[in-house]
Amino acid sequence: MNPVLVLGAKVHGDRPSRVLAARLRHALPLIDAADAAVVSGAGEAEAMHHWLVTHGADAAKVLVEPDATSTNENLENAHALLPDTREWTVVTSDFHVLRTRIWAWHLGIPVKVVGARTPAQSWLKMFLRECVALPHSVLRVLWRKLRG
């Protein structure tokens, strides 16, 4: 099984933000071709599922993981739902690809990461956020490795 995992991002009520909508648009054809999909994120997963289904995804194919609050939890929780997965196709934003790969490597979860283009209006904010988040994640991974 090679399912799709779509990582969550901000929602406005029940509506995906521009960044999340870009991820969902990018994921839709991948989900259509996959056996299964997981949408992951606390406070985001239900809105993601609703968006995908209203845009043509098979509701029975898309599992909701509503508890993850970070990239590593997205990966861990989705993998726990479908533990026989040989390789995940993970859909995130282009600015977030490297951090996702680092966490997947650390967790030993095989992935192919696909980056959706970040909307122009959000690019600077997301880039600056990632300038802080990426080193933080790298340090967390190193700390976990050192602690064994």
Secondary structure, 3 states (H helix, E strand, C coil): CCCEEEECCCEECCEECHHHHHHHHHHHHHHHHCCCEEEECCCCHHHHHHHHHHCCCCHHHEEEECCCCCHHHHHHHHHHHCCCCCCEEEEEEHHHHHHHHHHHHHHCCCEEEEEECCCHHHHHHHHHHHHHHHHHHHHHHHHHHHHC
